[in-house]
Amino acid sequence: MPKTARWAATLTLTATAVCGPFAGSALAAPQPGTSGLYAPSAMVLTTAHGEDAATATPERAVTLTCAPRPSGTHPAAVKACAELRASAGNFDALNGTTGAFCTKQYDPVIVTVQGVWEGKRVAYERVFSNDCVKNSATTTLFSF
């Protein structure tokens, strides 16, 4: 996928994740128990095989919205948002399981995050040597 098409897809998914809650009937009446003031937290997470996000073709992409409430296409949005809140949005501070046994096979997997966390722009990228290392080194956030 060309770099321009990749960025267009990422921006489209980000805009959908950020603006989606404001569309349609969501503007008609606020939901009970929802605070009117919150910092937006909506991201697009991708995984791909390769060493560089600019040249790797995304294989999976999910949306994750954490404010005003966890939602999106992420399979465990509630738990992923809780982990991000606990780490104050620091993706490098998220620790996975310890003691996992992984092969030394080199098949690089790259994970990216694009979007907004508590009102601030987020752009994160990390390369793991293979899927096993990615799954053992990270938490629920990149398990999709």
Buried (B, 14 or more C-beta within 10 A) or exposed (E): EEEEEBEEBBEEBBEBBBEBBEEEEEEEEEEEEEEEEEEBBBBBBBBBBBEEBEEBEBEEBBBBBBBBBBBBBBEBBEBBBBBBBEBEBEBEEBEBEEEEEBEEEEEBBBBBBBBBBBEEEBEBBBBBBBBBBBBBBBBBBBBB
